[in-house]
Amino acid sequence: MKFSDFVLPDWPAPTNVKAIQTTRLGGVSRAPYNSLNFGMHVKDNAQHVAQNRQLLSPILPSEPVWLNQVHGIQVVDAAAASCVPEADASYAQQKNVVCVTMTADCLPVLLCDNMGTVVASIHAGWRSLCDGVIEATVAKMRINANDLMAWLGPAIGPHAFEVGGEVRAQFIAKDAQAEIAFKPHGEKWLADIYTIARQRLKNLGVTQVYGGQENGQKFCTYTDEARFFSFRRDGDTGRMATLIWLAK
């Protein structure tokens, strides 16, 4: 595993805020989980997953607080969390406590404040995004939204994320402006979860939003098979990790 295998967030976070987005590259898992799979809940060899997690040790100040993600809006304090808490986001105000979420098409969102006093990692699948996981996380951080910044990591892109009309209806019912994030695609719709996340953040007052793209193109886990896991594309597949912490 090399640093060049990672996606490093391109945001003006304070120097004590450290963040890493892994790809599928640099691990020991075998196909179809090849190679840097962090998900214990998939059908990968548990020893291989443990080895992959151990590969992060030289980079991180402590063992990440891994979550049992259930596509909900539960947010936990990583410093006080029990072993593998059921949640889809975590935050930390203590130094060297590592927040992490795992994805393979869902949208990873990182948050921190301008002073470097609090960080958070969010697993924003469409259900949790629709139901308010970003809003719930910002509320737990107890920081003025104007003082927060966000980074959007690799997720399924707007040309690949096909959903039914019922999904579109749920988002529009929560926020009418979400309508612009859906384009007709036969009898279904193509959804832009990056646009929806930006709308939700803006509604909260978070105007410093970065990421979501590289070289002018939106990330797409579905089409970038060489770098990213994608559940929609492959079914049985691994999970990438999105990690953030406050350094001493």
C-alpha positions as CSV (number, residue, x, y, z in Angstrom):
1,M,0.0,0.0,0.0
2,K,1.4,3.4,-1.1
3,F,0.2,6.9,-0.5
4,S,-0.2,7.2,-4.2
5,D,-3.0,4.6,-3.9
6,F,-5.1,7.1,-1.8
7,V,-7.3,10.0,-2.7
8,L,-6.2,12.9,-0.5
9,P,-9.0,15.4,0.2
10,D,-8.4,18.7,-1.7
11,W,-9.8,21.1,0.9
12,P,-8.2,23.9,3.0
13,A,-8.6,22.1,6.3
14,P,-6.6,23.2,9.3
15,T,-3.1,21.5,9.5
16,N,-4.1,19.4,12.5
17,V,-7.0,17.8,10.6
18,K,-5.8,14.7,8.8
19,A,-7.9,12.8,6.3
20,I,-7.5,9.9,3.9
21,Q,-9.7,8.3,1.3
22,T,-8.6,4.8,0.3
23,T,-9.2,3.1,-3.1
24,R,-9.3,-0.6,-3.9
25,L,-5.5,-0.6,-4.4
26,G,-2.8,-1.9,-2.2
27,G,-4.3,-4.7,-0.1
28,V,-4.2,-8.4,0.2
29,S,-7.8,-9.5,-0.5
30,R,-8.5,-11.7,-3.5
31,A,-11.1,-11.3,-6.3
32,P,-13.8,-10.1,-6.2
33,Y,-12.6,-8.1,-3.1
34,N,-9.3,-7.2,-4.6
35,S,-7.5,-5.8,-3.0
36,L,-7.8,-3.2,-0.2
37,N,-11.2,-4.3,1.2
38,F,-12.0,-3.0,4.7
39,G,-15.5,-4.5,5.0
40,M,-15.8,-7.3,7.5
41,H,-19.5,-7.6,6.6
42,V,-19.0,-8.8,3.1
43,K,-18.0,-12.3,2.2
44,D,-14.3,-11.7,2.1
45,N,-11.8,-13.7,4.1
46,A,-11.8,-12.2,7.6
47,Q,-8.0,-12.6,8.0
48,H,-7.5,-10.7,4.7
49,V,-9.7,-7.9,6.0
50,A,-7.8,-7.8,9.3
51,Q,-4.5,-7.6,7.4
52,N,-5.8,-4.8,5.2
53,R,-6.9,-2.8,8.3
54,Q,-3.5,-3.5,9.9
55,L,-1.8,-1.9,6.8
56,L,-3.3,1.5,8.0
57,S,-1.5,1.3,11.4
58,P,1.7,3.1,10.3
59,I,-0.5,6.0,9.0
60,L,-3.0,6.4,11.8
61,P,-2.6,7.5,15.5
62,S,-5.1,4.8,16.7
63,E,-7.4,2.0,15.6
64,P,-10.3,3.6,13.6
65,V,-13.8,3.4,15.2
66,W,-15.4,1.1,12.7
67,L,-19.2,1.3,12.4
68,N,-21.9,-1.2,11.7
69,Q,-23.6,0.9,8.9
70,V,-27.3,0.4,8.5
71,H,-28.3,3.2,6.1
72,G,-29.8,5.3,8.9
73,I,-29.0,8.6,10.5
74,Q,-27.5,7.6,13.8
75,V,-24.4,9.6,14.7
76,V,-21.9,8.5,17.5
77,D,-19.1,10.2,19.3
78,A,-16.2,8.1,18.2
79,A,-14.3,8.7,21.5
80,A,-17.2,7.3,23.6
81,A,-18.4,4.6,21.2
82,S,-18.8,1.0,22.1
83,C,-17.2,-1.8,20.0
84,V,-18.6,-1.5,16.4
85,P,-21.5,0.8,17.1
86,E,-24.6,0.8,14.8
87,A,-24.4,4.1,13.1
88,D,-23.8,5.8,9.8
89,A,-21.7,8.7,11.0
90,S,-19.2,9.5,13.7
91,Y,-17.6,12.7,15.0
92,A,-14.6,13.4,17.3
93,Q,-13.4,16.3,19.3
94,Q,-10.6,14.5,21.0
95,K,-7.1,14.2,19.5
96,N,-6.1,11.0,17.7
97,V,-9.6,9.5,17.6
98,V,-10.1,8.2,14.1
99,C,-13.6,8.5,12.5
100,V,-14.2,6.2,9.6
101,T,-17.0,5.2,7.2
102,M,-17.0,2.6,4.4
103,T,-18.5,2.9,1.0
104,A,-18.8,1.2,-2.4
105,D,-21.1,3.6,-4.3
106,C,-22.6,5.5,-1.3
107,L,-21.3,9.0,-0.8
108,P,-18.6,9.6,1.9
109,V,-18.7,13.1,3.4
110,L,-16.0,14.5,5.7
111,L,-16.6,17.6,7.9
112,C,-14.3,19.7,10.0
113,D,-14.4,23.2,11.4
114,N,-12.2,26.1,10.5
115,M,-10.4,26.0,13.9
116,G,-9.7,22.3,13.8
117,T,-11.6,21.4,16.9
118,V,-14.0,18.8,15.6
119,V,-14.2,16.3,12.7
120,A,-16.8,13.9,11.3
121,S,-17.1,11.1,8.7
122,I,-20.5,10.4,7.2
123,H,-21.8,7.4,5.2
124,A,-24.4,9.0,3.0
125,G,-26.2,6.3,1.0
126,W,-29.4,7.5,-0.7
127,R,-31.6,6.5,2.2
128,S,-29.5,8.1,4.9
129,L,-28.9,11.2,2.8
130,C,-32.6,11.5,2.2
131,D,-33.5,11.0,5.8
132,G,-31.0,13.6,7.1
133,V,-27.7,12.0,8.1
134,I,-25.8,15.1,7.2
135,E,-28.1,17.3,9.2
136,A,-27.9,14.9,12.2
137,T,-24.1,15.0,12.1
138,V,-23.9,18.7,11.9
139,A,-26.2,19.0,14.9
140,K,-24.0,16.6,16.9
141,M,-20.9,18.7,16.1
142,R,-22.4,21.7,17.8
143,I,-20.5,24.2,15.6
144,N,-21.9,27.1,13.7
145,A,-22.5,25.8,10.2
146,N,-20.7,28.8,8.8
147,D,-17.5,27.6,10.5
148,L,-17.7,24.1,8.9
149,M,-16.3,22.8,5.7
150,A,-17.1,19.6,3.8
151,W,-15.4,17.3,1.4
152,L,-17.3,14.9,-0.8
153,G,-15.5,11.7,-1.7
154,P,-15.9,9.1,-4.5
155,A,-19.5,7.8,-5.0
156,I,-21.6,6.6,-7.9
157,G,-21.8,9.3,-10.5
158,P,-24.9,11.0,-12.0
159,H,-24.6,9.1,-15.3
160,A,-24.7,5.7,-13.5
161,F,-27.0,6.1,-10.5
162,E,-30.3,4.8,-11.8
163,V,-33.3,5.0,-9.4
164,G,-37.0,4.5,-9.5
165,G,-39.6,7.3,-9.3
166,E,-40.3,6.4,-5.6
167,V,-36.7,7.4,-4.7
168,R,-37.0,10.7,-6.5
169,A,-40.4,11.4,-4.9
170,Q,-38.9,10.8,-1.4
171,F,-36.1,13.4,-2.0
172,I,-38.5,15.9,-3.4
173,A,-40.9,15.5,-0.5
174,K,-38.1,16.4,1.8
175,D,-36.8,19.3,-0.3
176,A,-38.4,20.5,-3.5
177,Q,-35.1,21.8,-4.9
178,A,-33.9,18.1,-5.2
179,E,-35.9,17.9,-8.4
180,I,-33.0,19.3,-10.4
181,A,-30.8,16.4,-9.3
182,F,-32.8,13.9,-11.3
183,K,-32.9,13.4,-15.0
184,P,-35.3,11.0,-16.8
185,H,-33.8,7.8,-18.0
186,G,-36.4,5.6,-19.7
187,E,-39.0,4.7,-17.1
188,K,-36.5,5.5,-14.3
189,W,-34.3,8.4,-13.3
190,L,-30.6,9.2,-13.0
191,A,-29.8,10.7,-9.7
192,D,-26.9,13.1,-8.8
193,I,-26.2,12.5,-5.1
194,Y,-23.4,15.1,-5.2
195,T,-25.9,17.8,-6.1
196,I,-28.3,16.7,-3.3
197,A,-25.5,16.6,-0.7
198,R,-24.5,20.1,-1.7
199,Q,-28.1,21.3,-1.4
200,R,-28.4,19.8,2.0
201,L,-25.2,21.4,3.2
202,K,-26.2,24.8,1.8
203,N,-29.5,24.6,3.5
204,L,-27.7,24.1,6.8
205,G,-25.4,27.0,6.1
206,V,-22.3,25.0,5.2
207,T,-21.0,27.0,2.2
208,Q,-17.4,25.7,2.1
209,V,-17.9,22.5,0.1
210,Y,-15.1,20.8,-1.7
211,G,-14.3,17.5,-3.5
212,G,-16.8,15.4,-5.5
213,Q,-14.5,15.5,-8.5
214,E,-11.1,15.2,-10.0
215,N,-9.7,17.1,-13.0
216,G,-13.1,18.7,-13.6
217,Q,-15.0,15.3,-13.7
218,K,-17.2,14.0,-10.9
219,F,-16.0,10.9,-9.2
220,C,-17.8,7.8,-10.2
221,T,-17.2,4.5,-8.4
222,Y,-19.3,2.6,-11.0
223,T,-17.3,3.6,-14.0
224,D,-13.8,3.8,-12.4
225,E,-13.4,0.0,-11.9
226,A,-9.6,0.2,-11.7
227,R,-9.6,2.4,-8.5
228,F,-13.0,2.0,-6.8
229,F,-15.3,-0.7,-5.5
230,S,-18.9,-0.5,-6.7
231,F,-21.7,-2.6,-5.3
232,R,-24.0,-1.6,-8.2
233,R,-21.5,-2.8,-10.7
234,D,-20.2,-5.9,-9.1
235,G,-22.5,-7.1,-6.3
236,D,-20.0,-9.0,-4.2
237,T,-17.3,-6.5,-3.7
238,G,-15.2,-4.7,-1.1
239,R,-15.5,-1.5,0.8
240,M,-13.3,1.6,0.8
241,A,-12.6,3.7,3.9
242,T,-12.9,7.4,4.4
243,L,-11.0,8.4,7.5
244,I,-10.5,11.7,9.5
245,W,-9.0,12.6,12.8
246,L,-7.5,15.5,14.8
247,A,-3.7,15.3,15.2
248,K,-1.9,16.5,18.3
